[in-house]
Amino acid sequence: MAKQTKSEPDMIPDDIAAMSFEAAMAELESIVQGLEGGQVDLDASIALYSRGALLKRHCETKLNAASERVEKIVTDSAGNAQASEPADIQ
């Protein structure tokens, strides 16, 4: 079983946690296509759906972190970037 990076109920396996947003989205898209194709047996479908849910949560977390970093940019009244706070890159 994969080591978990967070405690219940937010457990994300290390292999997913290490993925970039783009890699996680590509795998999620592949899972959706496989499930929509209907060629996967029930047990495999459940496993794929579960992994897809974890990938979705990981992507949402990445997007939220990126959004927070963007919001740290300080702009003047004309909307020009003046400075930014250091980003916490993970």
N, C-alpha and C positions, 0 to 999 in steps of 0.2 A: 504494500500500500504506500502511496506517495506521502511524503512528509508534508504537513500542513503549515502554511505561513501565518494563519490567523486562527483565532478561537471560534467556536460555534457562535452564531450560525454563519459567519462570514468566511468559512474555510475555502481557500483557493489552493489547489495543488501547486507545488513549486514549479512544475513544468509550465503551467499556465501563467503564474505570477512572473516568470522570467520572460514571457513573450512581449514583443512590441505590440502596439495597438494594431498595426497593419497585419502582423502575423496572426493575431487572435481573430481579427475580422475575416481573414482569408479562411481560416479553419472553420469559423462559425458559418460562413457562407457555404462551405463544402458540406457541413453537417445538415444545414437546411435543405440543400439540394438533394442529399441522400434520403432524408426523411420524406420530402415531398415526392420523390420518385416511387416510394412505396415498395421498394425491392428489398427492404431490410426486415428481418424477422422481429418479432415483438421484443424479445430480450435485448437484442442489439439496438432497437429503436429507443428503448428506455435508457440504455447506457449513453447513446448519442444525445438524447434530449437532455440528460443530466449534465453531460460535458458542455453542451451548447449553453445551458443556463449559467454555468460557471464562466464560460468565455464571455457571455453577454455582460455579466457582472464585472469582469475584469476590464472590458472595453469601456463600460460606464465609468468605472473608477479612473481609468486613464483620461477619459474626456473631462471629467470633473476636475482632475488635477491640472490639466492643461488650461481649462477655463479659469481656475483660480490664479494661475501664473499670469495669464493675460490680464486679468482684473488688477493685478499689482502694478501695471504700467500707469505712470502718472502722466496726465495730459494737461496742457494749458487750456484756456478758454476757447482757442481756435481748434482744439482737438489734436494738436501736435504733441508727440511724445517728448517729454522733457527729461524724464529719468524713469528708472524702474528699480524695484526692489530685487535683490538677488533671488533667482529662482531656485527652489529646492528640487534639484534634479535627482530622480530616483532611478 
